[in-house]
């Protein structure tokens, strides 16, 4: 796992910020997932495993940094981050991404 994907996996926003500020690619793909897709996967897994409410901390930060919620790696069967959030029931990420896309125009 790349350092940026590890930061997403650990939901370590300060480390992710440091890596992106240092030149990590916002659209980096590892394990057939972009950073944004990985964030959605991690947020869903955390909710499923702990029962804690869904959150979008990492998703929101990646969108703020320019991640494309409609990008879909060619090798990935996951579709875009938006599609992935819709399929997996991450309603909070869906609402955030839809608002982001609408405002982006």
N, C-alpha and C positions, 0 to 999 in steps of 0.2 A: 504494500500500500504506500502510495506517495505521501510525503509529509502533509500536503494540503488535505488529502483525503483522510489521513489519520486525524487531523485536527477536526474535520467535519464529524468523523466517527465518534470522537471524544467530546464533541460539542464544545470545543475549546476556542471560543471566539477571539480571545487575545492572540493566540497562536495563529489562527487563520488570518487575522488582520495582518500580523507580522509577515506571514508568507506571501499574501497578496501584495502588500506594500513592497516586498522584496522582489516581486516579479513573477510569482506563480500565476499560471494561466487560469483565469476565471472559468474557462470552458474545458479545463483539464479533464481527461477521461481516464478512469482506472476501474478495472473490473467491469467494463462496459457501461459505467455510469458517469455522468458529469458530476461535478461537485454539488450542483443543485439537486439532481436526482438522488444523490447519496444523502444529502441533508433530509430530504423528504422521507427516504427509507429509514434513516436513523430516528427521526422524530416519530414515525409510526411505530417502529420497533420498541422505542422507549415507552410509548403509551401502552402498547400491547403487553409488554413484559411487566410493567410496574402498576398499570391502572391509573397512573397520573394523567391529568388532562393533556390533550394535544397542545403543542406549542409550535411556534414558527420562528424561533430566534435565529437559527442558522439560515433558514430559508429566506427570511427577511433581509438578513445581512448580505447574503449572496445576491439577491435581487438589487439591493442598494449599490452593490459594487459592479453591477452590469451583467450578471448572469442572464442568459437567454432562456426563459421558461418554456419556449417552444422548440428549442433545439433537441435533436434526437440523434445520438451517435449511430452511425450506420450499422455497426455490429450489434447494437443493443436491440433487444426485442421489447424493451420497456416503454418505448415511445417517448414523448416529451415529458418534462417534469410535470407539466399541467396534467397530461393524460395519466401519468403514474399516480398523482395525488387523487385524481378522480376515481380511478379504478380501485385504489386501496382505501378509499374512504377518509382521506385527510382533508376534511371539509374546510378547515381553517386555512390550509395552504391553498386550496382551490380558490377560496374567497380572496385571499391576498394576491395570488397570481392573476386572477381575472381582473381585479381592480388595476393591477400594475399594467397588464396588457392594454386595457381600455384607455388608461391615461397616456400610455406610450404612443397610442394611435397607430 
